C-alpha cells in the first residue's frame, strides 16, 4: 500500500510489490497462478510475437541450439518465475522466434547446419532433421578418434545435459584450473579417477609429470637448474636452495658479460684487470686474487682477442697461455691454494676461497665467484653487487656510462695506450658479411630451438657476425666457433643441453684420443661435472659445477682413472710434484727439500733422507754432496779446504801445507759470518759450518 500510494506510477509499483511477494512464495514452494487476472494485465499481453505468458517458468527457454548441443547453463536450478516463453513443442531460434523442431537448424561444434543438409565429420555422414543431427557410421567414428586404452569414447548425444566432453578433459596440465563449457564435445576421455598425461595416455593424479623447458619428467626425476638439483614430486619441482656462483664471461673478440648480467664489448690491446678483490673502499681486509687478460690484435680492423690469462693467488702466479699453463712462485710457498683439472676442452682452476676459472684454452674464460665475494670485487667483470646499473665502475670508483672510459681505466699498465672507438668489421670487410651471417644463422636455427625461449639469441648472433667479419687474418673459423660455443654454454647453464657441433660445423675429433681398436672417447655437448682422474682420484670437486663440452673418456672398470696429462684411462695413477708436473710410477720426482730423494710409487710420492741428494750453497753457487767448494792457502803455510757434506753443511778443513810459507797472510769470508777470518797455521782442525 505504501509503495502504491507514494509512487508516481502507482500501478507499476503495485505490480512490482505483488511480483516480489509471488517470488517469495515460490521460493517457499508455493506456486501462485492467476494473480494477474484483473490487475497488472499489460505484462501478459506484452510478450514478443510467437511467445506466450506463463505464471510458472522453471526451466531454460527451449532453444533450437539445445536440440543439437546440450546447454550446460540450463543445468543450474533457479526459483520459478513468471514471464514469456515459447509455447509447448516450439523452440527459440537464433532470431528470437519460436518455431517447431522441423524448422530448427542443427549445430555441429558451434557451426550451424541447415535443416535437411548433410555434412561429413570424421568419417561420419550426418544429416540435420528436426533440429538434431543423425549420423551414420558412429562405430567408425569412435575408431577414428583412436581412443587408446584406458581412454574411452564419450558420445555427447548419449549423456545427460550438463555433462562436459573433451573440451573439459582433465589433464595433468589443467588440474589446477576450472573449466566452463557451453556445449559438450564428443571425443576420447579418461575414465573416472584418471587424468590425461599430455602424451595420449591416462594416469593417476599423483603420477603426473613435471614440465621444464617444454619437456616432461616423470615423478622422481631430477634436473639441474643453475647449481641446484630439482626433483619432480606431485606435479611440482622441489629444488635445493644452495647459493650459486656468480659468473662473468669474457669471450671472442672483446665480448663481456659481467657478474650482474651487463653485456658490452671492449676492444683494447693491453693487459686489463678482469676481476680482483683488491678494491679500495669495499671494506675488505683480505685480498685473495686478481685475474688479468692480455689482449692482442686478431684482425686488421683493430679487433682484439685474449692471448693470455694471468691468475694471481697469494704468492703464486698462474699463466694460461697457448693451451697450457705455467705456475710461478713469488715468495714463500706452502699449501697450494688451488686445484687444477681438465673438463672437456676446458682447463678449470678451483680455489678454496670460492673462485673458479674455466678457460677453453683459446679466447674464452668463465669466472665463477662464491656469494661471499658479493660487492667486494672490481674490474671489467663489474662489482657483483646484484645491480647491473653500476657495473661500469672505474678504478677510481667512479660510475661512468662510457664503455671506453670504463675499460681503459682497468689497464694493468698506465703506459699502455687507450683503446679507441672500434670500427665495424663488417663495414670494413663487406666481402665477409654474407659468409658471417650465413654461418652464424645456426644460432637462430632449429638447432637451438629448445633454447630460444630460455636465452635470447639476438646478442649472441650479433657478436658472432662481428667476430666472423673481424677475424680476417686467419682463424676465422675459430672466431665463429667460439661465438657459437658461448651461446651453447649459456643454454646449458639455463638447463638446455644443445648438441650443435657436426663434422662440418666446428667439429671436435674425439676419436683422436682413442687407442687403436678401442672406443673410450666420445664428444659430450654438456660434459660430465666431476670425473675420477689422477689429479682428483676421489671424484670430489670443490664446487658442484655444470659440465663443460668436450671430449670425455668412459673408463672401463679395469682402468678406472683418467690420466689428464697422458689423456688416457689407467689402472694406476702416477704422482705430481709441487708444480703440478706428472711422473709415472718408478720415476724420480724433483723436490725443493734439501737432502730428500723422492720417487713415485704405487702408494704415492715417497721421500726419504739421502746424503747424495744434499746440496750446499756458497757465494751464489750450488755444490753437490762431497764436492770441493774451495782448496786454497792462507799465504802463511796453511792449506784451507771446504767440502759439501751431509745435511747441506759446509765442512771446512785447515792443515799445514808442504813447502815454505808465504809472508803475506790470506783472508777469506766464511759462509756463516760477515767478519774476516785470519787463518792461523796452528792448530790444524776441521770446521763444520
C-alpha positions as CSV (number, residue, x, y, z in Angstrom):
1,X,0.0,0.0,0.0
2,X,2.8,2.4,0.9
3,X,4.6,1.9,-2.5
4,X,1.3,2.2,-4.4
5,X,0.3,5.5,-2.7
6,X,3.7,7.1,-2.8
7,X,4.8,6.1,-6.3
8,X,4.1,8.4,-9.3
9,X,3.3,5.3,-11.5
10,X,1.2,3.6,-8.9
11,X,0.3,0.6,-11.0
12,X,3.9,-0.2,-11.8
13,X,4.9,0.0,-8.2
14,X,1.9,-2.1,-7.1
15,X,2.7,-4.8,-9.7
16,X,6.4,-4.8,-8.6
17,X,5.3,-5.4,-5.0
18,X,2.9,-8.2,-5.9
19,X,5.5,-9.8,-8.1
20,X,8.1,-9.8,-5.2
21,X,5.5,-11.4,-2.9
22,X,4.8,-14.1,-5.6
23,X,8.5,-14.7,-5.9
24,X,8.9,-15.1,-2.2
25,X,6.1,-17.6,-2.1
26,X,7.7,-19.6,-5.0
27,X,11.0,-19.7,-3.0
28,X,9.0,-21.4,-0.2
29,X,7.5,-23.9,-2.7
30,X,4.1,-22.3,-3.1
31,X,3.4,-21.5,-6.8
32,X,0.6,-19.0,-7.4
33,X,-1.3,-18.8,-10.6
34,X,-4.0,-16.4,-11.9
35,X,-3.0,-13.5,-9.7
36,X,-2.7,-11.1,-12.7
37,X,-6.4,-11.6,-13.6
38,X,-8.0,-8.1,-13.5
39,X,-4.7,-6.4,-12.4
40,X,-1.3,-6.0,-13.9
41,X,-2.6,-7.5,-17.1
42,X,-0.5,-5.4,-19.5
43,X,2.5,-7.7,-18.8
44,X,0.6,-10.7,-20.1
45,X,-0.1,-9.0,-23.4
46,X,3.4,-7.6,-24.0
47,X,5.2,-10.9,-24.8
48,X,7.2,-10.9,-28.1
49,X,5.4,-12.4,-31.1
50,X,5.4,-16.2,-31.1
51,X,5.8,-16.3,-27.3
52,X,3.2,-16.7,-24.6
53,X,2.9,-15.6,-21.0
54,X,3.1,-18.3,-18.3
55,X,2.8,-17.9,-14.5
56,X,5.4,-20.6,-13.8
57,X,8.6,-20.8,-15.8
58,X,11.0,-23.2,-14.1
59,X,13.4,-24.2,-16.9
60,X,15.5,-22.5,-19.6
61,X,13.6,-21.4,-22.6
62,X,13.7,-24.4,-25.1
63,X,16.1,-23.4,-28.0
64,X,17.0,-24.9,-31.3
65,X,20.7,-24.9,-30.3
66,X,19.9,-27.1,-27.3
67,X,18.4,-29.8,-29.5
68,X,21.9,-30.5,-31.0
69,X,24.3,-29.5,-28.2
70,X,23.4,-29.5,-24.6
71,X,23.4,-26.1,-22.9
72,X,25.2,-26.5,-19.6
73,X,23.7,-23.3,-18.2
74,X,20.3,-25.0,-18.1
75,X,21.6,-27.4,-15.5
76,X,21.6,-24.5,-13.0
77,X,18.4,-24.6,-10.9
78,X,16.5,-21.4,-10.1
79,X,13.3,-20.3,-8.3
80,X,10.4,-20.4,-10.8
81,X,9.3,-17.0,-12.2
82,X,6.5,-15.8,-14.3
83,X,7.3,-14.5,-17.8
84,X,7.3,-15.0,-21.5
85,X,8.4,-18.3,-23.1
86,X,7.8,-20.4,-26.2
87,X,4.6,-22.5,-26.5
88,X,4.9,-26.2,-25.9
89,X,6.7,-28.1,-28.7
90,X,8.3,-25.0,-30.1
91,X,11.9,-23.8,-29.8
92,X,13.6,-20.4,-29.8
93,X,15.9,-20.0,-32.8
94,X,18.8,-17.5,-33.1
95,X,16.4,-14.9,-34.4
96,X,14.4,-14.9,-31.2
97,X,11.3,-16.6,-32.8
98,X,9.7,-19.8,-31.5
99,X,9.5,-22.4,-34.3
100,X,8.6,-26.1,-34.4
101,X,11.5,-28.6,-34.3
102,X,11.0,-29.2,-38.1
103,X,12.2,-25.6,-38.7
104,X,15.2,-25.7,-36.3
105,X,18.7,-25.8,-37.8
106,X,21.3,-28.1,-36.3
107,X,24.7,-27.2,-34.8
108,X,28.0,-29.1,-35.1
109,X,30.8,-27.8,-32.9
110,X,29.1,-24.4,-32.8
111,X,28.6,-24.3,-36.6
112,X,25.0,-24.1,-37.9
113,X,23.8,-26.9,-40.3
114,X,20.6,-26.0,-42.1
115,X,17.6,-28.3,-41.7
116,X,17.8,-31.1,-44.3
117,X,21.5,-30.5,-45.1
118,X,24.2,-33.3,-44.8
119,X,27.8,-32.9,-43.6
120,X,30.7,-35.2,-43.2
121,X,32.6,-35.3,-39.9
122,X,35.5,-37.7,-39.1
123,X,34.3,-40.5,-41.5
124,X,30.7,-40.0,-40.4
125,X,27.9,-38.7,-42.6
126,X,25.5,-36.6,-40.6
127,X,22.1,-35.2,-41.7
128,X,20.0,-32.5,-40.0
129,X,16.4,-33.3,-39.2
130,X,14.1,-31.7,-36.6
131,X,17.0,-29.8,-35.1
132,X,19.0,-32.9,-34.4
133,X,22.0,-34.4,-36.2
134,X,21.6,-38.1,-37.2
135,X,24.9,-39.7,-38.1
136,X,25.8,-42.9,-39.9
137,X,29.0,-44.8,-39.1
138,X,29.1,-44.0,-35.4
139,X,31.2,-47.0,-34.7
140,X,33.7,-46.0,-37.3
141,X,33.8,-42.5,-35.8
142,X,34.8,-43.9,-32.4
143,X,37.6,-45.8,-34.1
144,X,38.7,-42.7,-36.0
145,X,39.2,-40.9,-32.7
146,X,41.8,-43.6,-31.9
147,X,40.9,-43.9,-28.3
148,X,43.7,-46.0,-26.8
149,X,43.1,-47.8,-23.6
150,X,42.5,-46.7,-20.9
151,X,40.9,-43.8,-22.8
152,X,37.3,-44.3,-23.9
153,X,35.0,-42.5,-26.3
154,X,32.4,-40.1,-24.9
155,X,29.3,-39.5,-27.1
156,X,27.6,-36.3,-26.1
157,X,24.3,-37.4,-27.7
158,X,24.1,-40.2,-25.1
159,X,24.9,-38.3,-21.9
160,X,22.7,-36.1,-19.7
161,X,22.6,-32.4,-20.1
162,X,25.4,-30.5,-18.5
163,X,27.9,-33.4,-18.8
164,X,31.2,-32.0,-20.1
165,X,33.1,-33.6,-23.0
166,X,36.6,-33.4,-24.3
167,X,36.6,-29.6,-24.1
168,X,36.9,-30.1,-20.3
169,X,39.2,-33.1,-20.4
170,X,41.1,-33.2,-17.1
171,X,44.8,-33.3,-17.7
172,X,48.0,-33.0,-15.7
173,X,48.4,-29.5,-17.0
174,X,44.9,-28.3,-16.1
175,X,44.3,-29.9,-12.7
176,X,44.5,-26.5,-11.0
177,X,42.1,-24.8,-13.5
178,X,38.3,-24.8,-13.7
179,X,36.6,-25.4,-17.0
180,X,33.4,-23.7,-18.2
181,X,31.7,-25.5,-21.1
182,X,29.0,-24.0,-23.3
183,X,28.3,-27.3,-25.0
184,X,29.5,-30.9,-24.9
185,X,32.1,-32.0,-27.4
186,X,32.4,-35.8,-28.2
187,X,35.8,-37.5,-28.1
188,X,38.3,-39.6,-26.2
189,X,38.3,-39.0,-22.4
190,X,40.0,-40.7,-19.4
191,X,38.0,-43.0,-17.1
192,X,36.8,-41.5,-13.8
193,X,39.7,-41.1,-11.3
194,X,42.3,-40.7,-14.1
195,X,43.6,-37.6,-15.9
196,X,45.3,-37.2,-19.3
197,X,49.1,-37.1,-19.1
198,X,49.6,-35.0,-22.2
199,X,51.0,-37.8,-24.2
200,X,47.8,-39.6,-25.2
201,X,47.6,-41.7,-22.0
202,X,45.8,-41.6,-18.7
203,X,47.5,-41.6,-15.2
204,X,46.5,-41.1,-11.6
205,X,46.9,-37.5,-10.4
206,X,49.9,-38.4,-8.2
207,X,51.7,-39.9,-11.3
208,X,51.5,-36.7,-13.3
209,X,54.8,-35.5,-14.7
210,X,56.6,-32.2,-14.2
211,X,57.4,-29.9,-17.0
212,X,60.7,-27.9,-17.6
213,X,61.6,-26.2,-20.8
214,X,58.7,-27.8,-22.6
215,X,59.9,-31.3,-21.7
216,X,58.1,-33.7,-19.3
217,X,59.7,-35.6,-16.5
218,X,58.3,-38.5,-14.6
219,X,57.8,-38.4,-10.8
220,X,61.2,-38.8,-9.0
221,X,63.2,-37.5,-12.0
222,X,65.8,-34.9,-11.2
223,X,67.1,-32.0,-13.2
224,X,69.8,-29.4,-12.6
225,X,68.9,-25.7,-12.5
226,X,71.9,-23.5,-12.1
227,X,73.8,-25.1,-9.2
228,X,70.7,-26.7,-7.6
229,X,69.0,-30.1,-8.1
230,X,65.3,-30.2,-8.6
231,X,63.2,-33.4,-8.0
232,X,59.7,-34.0,-9.5
233,X,57.1,-34.7,-6.8
234,X,53.3,-34.3,-7.1
235,X,53.5,-32.4,-10.4
236,X,55.8,-29.8,-8.9
237,X,59.6,-29.3,-8.7
238,X,61.2,-29.3,-5.3
239,X,64.6,-27.7,-5.6
240,X,67.6,-27.3,-3.3
241,X,68.4,-23.8,-2.2
242,X,72.2,-23.8,-2.4
243,X,73.7,-20.4,-3.3
244,X,75.1,-20.4,-6.8
245,X,78.3,-18.9,-8.1
246,X,78.2,-15.6,-9.8
247,X,79.6,-15.9,-13.3
248,X,81.5,-13.4,-15.5
249,X,82.2,-14.3,-19.2
250,X,84.8,-12.9,-21.5
251,X,84.9,-14.5,-24.9
252,X,85.8,-14.0,-28.5
253,X,86.7,-10.5,-29.8
254,X,86.3,-8.5,-26.6
255,X,82.8,-9.5,-25.5
256,X,82.0,-9.4,-21.8
257,X,79.0,-10.4,-19.6
258,X,79.5,-9.1,-16.0
259,X,78.6,-10.9,-12.8
260,X,75.4,-8.9,-12.7
261,X,74.5,-9.6,-16.3
262,X,75.6,-6.4,-18.1
263,X,76.7,-7.2,-21.6
264,X,79.2,-5.0,-23.5
265,X,82.1,-5.1,-25.9
266,X,85.5,-3.5,-25.4
267,X,88.5,-3.9,-27.7
268,X,91.8,-2.9,-26.2
269,X,95.2,-4.3,-26.9
270,X,96.7,-4.2,-23.4
271,X,96.7,-6.2,-20.3
272,X,93.5,-5.5,-18.3
273,X,92.1,-6.5,-14.9
274,X,89.2,-8.8,-15.3
275,X,88.3,-9.2,-11.6
276,X,90.0,-8.8,-8.3
277,X,89.2,-8.2,-4.6
278,X,92.0,-5.5,-4.4
279,X,89.3,-2.8,-4.4
280,X,89.6,0.3,-2.3
281,X,86.7,1.3,-0.1
282,X,84.9,-2.1,-0.2
283,X,85.6,-2.9,3.4
284,X,87.6,-6.0,2.6
285,X,90.7,-6.5,4.7
286,X,91.7,-9.7,2.8
287,X,93.0,-9.6,-0.7
288,X,93.0,-13.1,-2.2
289,X,93.0,-13.0,-6.0
290,X,93.5,-10.9,-9.2
291,X,92.7,-12.1,-12.8
292,X,94.1,-10.2,-15.8
293,X,93.7,-10.7,-19.5
294,X,96.3,-9.8,-22.1
295,X,94.7,-8.8,-25.4
296,X,96.3,-8.7,-28.8
297,X,95.0,-7.8,-32.3
298,X,93.4,-10.7,-34.1
299,X,92.4,-8.9,-37.3
300,X,93.3,-5.9,-39.4
301,X,90.3,-3.9,-38.2
302,X,91.6,-3.4,-34.7
303,X,89.7,-6.3,-33.2
304,X,91.5,-7.9,-30.2
305,X,91.4,-11.3,-28.6
306,X,92.6,-12.7,-25.3
307,X,96.2,-14.0,-25.7
308,X,96.9,-15.0,-22.1
309,X,95.1,-15.1,-18.8
310,X,97.1,-14.4,-15.6
311,X,95.7,-15.5,-12.2
312,X,97.4,-14.2,-9.0
313,X,96.7,-16.2,-5.9
314,X,98.8,-15.2,-2.9
315,X,102.4,-15.8,-3.7
316,X,101.5,-17.9,-6.8
317,X,101.1,-16.6,-10.3
318,X,99.4,-18.8,-12.9
319,X,99.8,-18.0,-16.6
320,X,97.3,-19.6,-19.0
321,X,98.8,-19.3,-22.5
322,X,98.8,-21.3,-25.8
323,X,96.6,-24.1,-24.5
324,X,98.7,-24.8,-21.4
325,X,99.6,-23.3,-18.0
326,X,102.6,-22.3,-16.0
327,X,102.9,-21.7,-12.3
328,X,105.3,-19.2,-10.8
329,X,106.0,-18.9,-7.1
330,X,106.9,-15.4,-6.0
331,X,107.6,-15.8,-2.3
332,X,107.4,-18.4,0.4
333,X,105.0,-21.1,-0.6
334,X,103.0,-23.5,1.5
335,X,99.9,-25.5,0.7
336,X,98.7,-24.9,-2.8
337,X,95.6,-22.7,-2.7
338,X,94.2,-24.1,-5.9
339,X,93.3,-27.4,-7.7
340,X,93.6,-27.9,-11.5
341,X,91.5,-30.2,-13.6
342,X,90.5,-30.7,-17.2
343,X,86.9,-30.7,-18.2
344,X,86.5,-31.5,-21.9
345,X,88.1,-28.6,-23.9
346,X,88.4,-26.5,-20.7
347,X,91.1,-26.2,-18.1
348,X,89.5,-25.5,-14.7
349,X,91.1,-23.9,-11.7
350,X,89.4,-24.0,-8.3
351,X,90.4,-22.3,-5.1
352,X,89.4,-22.9,-1.6
353,X,88.4,-19.2,-1.2
354,X,85.5,-19.6,-3.7
355,X,87.0,-18.8,-7.1
356,X,86.6,-20.9,-10.2
357,X,88.2,-20.1,-13.5
358,X,87.2,-22.1,-16.6
359,X,89.4,-21.5,-19.7
360,X,88.7,-23.0,-23.1
361,X,92.5,-22.8,-23.8
362,X,91.8,-20.3,-26.5
363,X,89.9,-17.0,-26.2
364,X,87.1,-17.7,-23.7
365,X,87.2,-17.6,-19.9
366,X,84.4,-18.1,-17.4
367,X,85.0,-16.7,-13.9
368,X,82.8,-18.0,-11.0
369,X,82.7,-16.4,-7.6
370,X,81.1,-17.5,-4.3
371,X,78.4,-15.3,-2.9
372,X,80.7,-14.1,-0.1
373,X,82.5,-12.0,-2.7
374,X,79.3,-10.1,-3.4
375,X,80.1,-6.4,-3.6
376,X,83.8,-7.0,-2.8
377,X,85.2,-7.2,-6.4
378,X,86.0,-4.8,-9.2
379,X,87.4,-4.9,-12.8
380,X,86.0,-5.4,-16.2
381,X,83.6,-8.1,-14.7
382,X,81.8,-5.5,-12.6
383,X,81.3,-5.3,-8.8
384,X,79.0,-8.3,-8.3
385,X,76.5,-6.4,-6.1
386,X,73.3,-7.5,-7.9
387,X,72.9,-4.2,-9.6
388,X,74.0,-4.1,-13.3
389,X,73.5,-0.3,-13.5
390,X,76.7,0.4,-11.6
391,X,78.9,-2.2,-13.3
392,X,80.8,0.4,-15.2
393,X,82.8,1.4,-12.1
394,X,86.3,2.7,-12.9
395,X,89.5,2.0,-11.0
396,X,88.9,5.3,-9.2
397,X,85.5,4.1,-8.0
398,X,83.6,6.5,-10.4
399,X,80.5,5.1,-12.1
400,X,80.5,6.0,-15.8
401,X,78.4,5.3,-18.8
402,X,81.1,5.2,-21.5
403,X,82.5,1.8,-22.2
404,X,85.8,3.1,-23.4
405,X,86.4,5.2,-20.3
406,X,85.4,2.2,-18.1
407,X,87.6,-0.3,-20.0
408,X,90.7,2.0,-20.3
409,X,90.6,2.6,-16.5
410,X,91.4,-1.0,-15.9
411,X,94.6,-1.1,-17.8
412,X,97.2,-3.0,-15.9
413,X,100.0,-0.7,-17.1
414,X,99.2,3.1,-17.3
415,X,101.8,3.5,-20.1
416,X,99.7,1.3,-22.4
417,X,97.7,3.4,-25.0
418,X,94.0,3.8,-24.6
419,X,91.6,1.8,-26.7
420,X,89.8,3.8,-29.4
421,X,86.3,3.6,-30.8
422,X,86.2,0.3,-32.7
423,X,85.4,0.1,-36.4
424,X,82.6,-2.1,-37.7
425,X,84.4,-5.1,-39.1
426,X,81.6,-6.0,-41.5
427,X,81.7,-2.5,-43.0
428,X,85.5,-2.6,-43.3
429,X,85.3,-6.1,-44.7
430,X,82.0,-6.2,-46.6
431,X,83.0,-9.3,-48.6
432,X,82.9,-11.3,-45.3
433,X,79.5,-10.1,-44.1
434,X,77.4,-12.6,-46.2
435,X,79.5,-15.5,-45.1
436,X,79.4,-14.4,-41.5
437,X,75.6,-14.0,-41.5
438,X,75.2,-17.4,-43.1
439,X,77.5,-19.2,-40.7
440,X,76.1,-17.5,-37.6
441,X,72.5,-18.2,-38.5
442,X,72.9,-21.5,-36.8
443,X,72.2,-19.6,-33.5
444,X,68.7,-18.6,-34.8
445,X,68.1,-22.0,-36.4
446,X,66.2,-25.1,-35.3
447,X,69.4,-26.5,-33.8
448,X,69.0,-24.1,-30.9
449,X,65.1,-24.0,-31.0
450,X,64.8,-25.5,-27.5
451,X,67.0,-22.8,-26.1
452,X,65.4,-19.7,-27.7
453,X,62.7,-19.4,-25.1
454,X,65.3,-19.6,-22.3
455,X,68.2,-17.5,-23.6
456,X,67.8,-14.6,-26.0
457,X,69.9,-15.4,-29.1
458,X,70.0,-11.9,-30.6
459,X,73.1,-10.5,-28.8
460,X,75.0,-13.8,-29.3
461,X,74.2,-13.7,-33.1
462,X,75.3,-10.1,-33.4
463,X,78.6,-11.0,-31.6
464,X,79.1,-14.0,-33.8
465,X,78.7,-11.9,-37.0
466,X,81.0,-9.3,-35.7
467,X,83.7,-11.8,-34.8
468,X,83.4,-13.7,-38.1
469,X,83.8,-10.5,-40.0
470,X,86.7,-9.3,-37.9
471,X,89.0,-12.3,-38.0
472,X,90.4,-11.7,-41.4
473,X,94.0,-12.6,-40.8
474,X,93.5,-16.3,-40.1
475,X,91.5,-18.2,-37.5
476,X,88.1,-17.0,-38.9
477,X,86.5,-20.4,-38.2
478,X,87.9,-20.4,-34.6
479,X,86.3,-17.0,-34.0
480,X,83.0,-18.3,-35.4
481,X,83.1,-21.5,-33.3
482,X,84.0,-19.6,-30.1
483,X,81.0,-17.3,-30.6
484,X,78.5,-20.2,-31.1
485,X,80.1,-22.2,-28.2
486,X,79.4,-19.2,-25.9
487,X,75.7,-19.3,-26.8
488,X,75.6,-23.1,-26.3
489,X,77.2,-22.7,-22.9
490,X,74.7,-20.1,-21.9
491,X,71.9,-22.5,-23.0
492,X,73.5,-25.3,-20.9
493,X,73.6,-23.0,-17.8
494,X,69.9,-22.3,-18.4
495,X,69.2,-26.1,-18.3
496,X,69.1,-26.7,-22.1
497,X,71.7,-29.0,-23.5
498,X,72.2,-28.5,-27.2
499,X,74.4,-30.8,-29.4
500,X,75.3,-28.4,-32.1
501,X,78.7,-29.5,-33.4
502,X,78.8,-31.6,-36.6
503,X,81.6,-33.0,-38.8
504,X,81.0,-29.8,-40.9
505,X,80.4,-27.2,-38.2
506,X,83.2,-26.7,-35.6
507,X,84.0,-30.5,-35.2
508,X,85.8,-32.0,-32.3
509,X,87.6,-35.2,-33.3
510,X,87.5,-37.1,-30.1
511,X,88.5,-40.3,-31.8
512,X,92.0,-38.9,-31.9
513,X,92.4,-39.9,-28.3
514,X,91.1,-43.5,-28.7
515,X,93.7,-46.3,-28.6
516,X,93.8,-48.4,-31.8
517,X,90.7,-50.6,-31.8
518,X,89.1,-49.0,-28.8
519,X,86.3,-46.6,-28.3
520,X,86.7,-44.9,-24.9
521,X,86.4,-41.3,-26.0
522,X,83.2,-39.5,-27.1
523,X,82.0,-36.0,-27.6
524,X,79.6,-34.8,-24.9
525,X,77.9,-31.4,-25.5
526,X,77.4,-30.8,-21.8
527,X,80.2,-32.9,-20.4
528,X,80.4,-34.6,-17.0
529,X,80.6,-32.4,-13.8
530,X,83.4,-34.2,-12.0
531,X,85.5,-37.1,-13.3
532,X,87.6,-39.6,-11.3
533,X,91.0,-38.5,-12.5
534,X,94.6,-38.9,-11.4
535,X,94.6,-35.3,-10.2
536,X,91.2,-35.9,-8.5
537,X,91.0,-39.6,-7.7
538,X,88.1,-39.2,-5.3
539,X,86.0,-37.5,-8.0
540,X,85.2,-34.8,-5.4
541,X,85.3,-31.2,-6.7
542,X,85.5,-28.1,-4.5
543,X,82.4,-26.7,-6.4
544,X,79.5,-28.5,-8.0
545,X,79.8,-27.0,-11.4
546,X,77.8,-27.8,-14.6
547,X,79.6,-29.9,-17.1
548,X,81.6,-28.3,-19.9
549,X,81.6,-29.5,-23.5
550,X,84.4,-31.5,-25.0
551,X,85.9,-35.0,-25.4
552,X,85.4,-37.3,-22.4
553,X,86.5,-40.9,-21.8
554,X,84.4,-43.7,-20.5
555,X,87.0,-45.6,-18.5
556,X,86.5,-49.3,-18.1
557,X,86.5,-50.9,-14.6
558,X,89.9,-52.3,-15.3
559,X,91.2,-48.8,-15.8
560,X,89.1,-46.6,-13.6
561,X,91.3,-43.5,-13.5
562,X,91.6,-40.8,-16.2
563,X,95.1,-39.5,-16.6
564,X,94.6,-35.9,-17.7
565,X,98.3,-35.4,-18.7
566,X,98.5,-38.5,-20.8
567,X,94.9,-38.3,-22.0
568,X,94.1,-42.0,-21.4
569,X,92.5,-44.3,-18.9
570,X,94.9,-46.0,-16.5
571,X,94.7,-48.7,-13.8
572,X,97.2,-46.9,-11.5
573,X,97.9,-43.2,-11.3
574,X,101.4,-41.7,-11.1
575,X,102.5,-38.7,-9.0
576,X,102.5,-34.9,-9.2
577,X,105.2,-32.6,-7.9
578,X,104.6,-29.3,-6.2
579,X,104.3,-27.5,-9.6
580,X,101.7,-30.0,-10.9
581,X,104.1,-31.9,-13.2
582,X,103.2,-35.6,-13.7
583,X,105.6,-38.5,-13.2
584,X,105.0,-42.2,-13.8
585,X,105.5,-44.9,-11.2
586,X,109.1,-45.6,-10.6
587,X,110.4,-42.2,-11.7
588,X,112.3,-39.9,-9.5
589,X,110.5,-36.7,-8.6
590,X,112.4,-33.4,-8.1
591,X,111.9,-31.8,-4.7
592,X,112.9,-28.5,-3.1
593,X,113.7,-30.1,0.2
594,X,117.4,-30.5,0.6
595,X,118.8,-34.0,1.2
596,X,115.5,-35.5,0.2
597,X,115.1,-38.1,-2.5
598,X,111.6,-38.7,-3.8
599,X,110.2,-41.4,-6.0
600,X,106.8,-42.1,-7.4
601,X,105.4,-45.4,-6.0
602,X,102.0,-47.2,-6.3
603,X,101.2,-45.8,-2.9
604,X,102.0,-42.3,-3.9
605,X,105.0,-40.0,-3.6
606,X,107.6,-41.4,-1.2
607,X,110.5,-39.2,0.1
608,X,113.5,-40.3,2.3
609,X,116.7,-38.7,3.5
610,X,119.6,-39.2,1.1
611,X,123.0,-37.7,1.6
612,X,123.7,-38.0,-2.1
613,X,120.8,-35.6,-2.7
614,X,122.3,-32.9,-0.5
615,X,123.4,-29.6,-1.9
616,X,125.4,-26.7,-0.5
617,X,125.3,-23.0,-1.4
618,X,128.4,-20.8,-1.3
619,X,128.8,-17.4,-2.8
620,X,125.9,-17.8,-5.2
621,X,126.9,-21.2,-6.4
622,X,125.4,-24.7,-5.7
623,X,127.6,-27.7,-4.9
624,X,126.7,-31.4,-4.8
625,X,127.4,-33.8,-2.0
626,X,131.2,-34.3,-1.4
627,X,132.0,-31.6,-3.9
628,X,135.1,-29.4,-3.1
629,X,133.9,-25.9,-2.7
630,X,137.4,-24.4,-2.5
631,X,141.0,-25.5,-1.9
632,X,143.5,-22.7,-1.2
633,X,146.1,-21.4,1.2
634,X,146.3,-18.6,3.6
635,X,149.8,-17.5,2.5
636,X,151.3,-18.4,5.9
637,X,151.8,-22.1,5.2
638,X,148.2,-23.4,5.9
639,X,146.0,-25.2,3.3
640,X,142.3,-24.4,3.5
641,X,139.6,-26.7,2.1
642,X,135.8,-26.7,2.1
643,X,133.7,-29.7,1.2
644,X,129.8,-30.1,0.8
645,X,128.8,-32.5,3.5
646,X,125.7,-34.2,4.9
647,X,122.5,-32.1,5.5
648,X,123.9,-29.4,3.2
649,X,126.5,-28.2,5.7
650,X,129.9,-27.0,4.6
651,X,132.8,-28.8,6.2
652,X,136.0,-26.7,6.4
653,X,139.5,-28.0,7.0
654,X,142.8,-26.3,7.6
655,X,146.2,-28.1,7.6
656,X,149.8,-27.4,7.2
657,X,150.9,-27.2,3.6
658,X,154.1,-28.7,2.3
659,X,156.8,-26.2,1.4
660,X,157.9,-22.7,2.6
661,X,155.1,-20.5,4.0
662,X,154.4,-17.1,2.5
663,X,154.9,-13.9,4.5
664,X,151.6,-12.4,3.3
665,X,148.5,-13.5,5.2
666,X,145.4,-14.7,3.3
667,X,141.9,-13.5,4.4
668,X,138.6,-15.2,3.4
669,X,134.9,-14.8,4.5
670,X,133.3,-17.9,6.0
671,X,129.8,-19.0,4.8
672,X,128.1,-18.2,8.1
673,X,129.7,-14.9,9.1
674,X,130.4,-11.5,7.5
675,X,133.6,-10.9,9.6
676,X,137.0,-11.6,8.1
677,X,138.8,-14.7,9.3
678,X,142.6,-14.7,9.6
679,X,143.7,-18.2,9.1
680,X,146.3,-19.4,11.6
681,X,148.8,-22.0,10.9
682,X,148.1,-23.9,14.1
683,X,146.1,-25.6,15.4
684,X,145.0,-27.5,12.4
685,X,141.4,-28.8,12.5
686,X,138.1,-29.4,10.8
687,X,135.3,-26.9,11.0
688,X,131.7,-27.7,10.1
689,X,129.8,-24.6,9.1
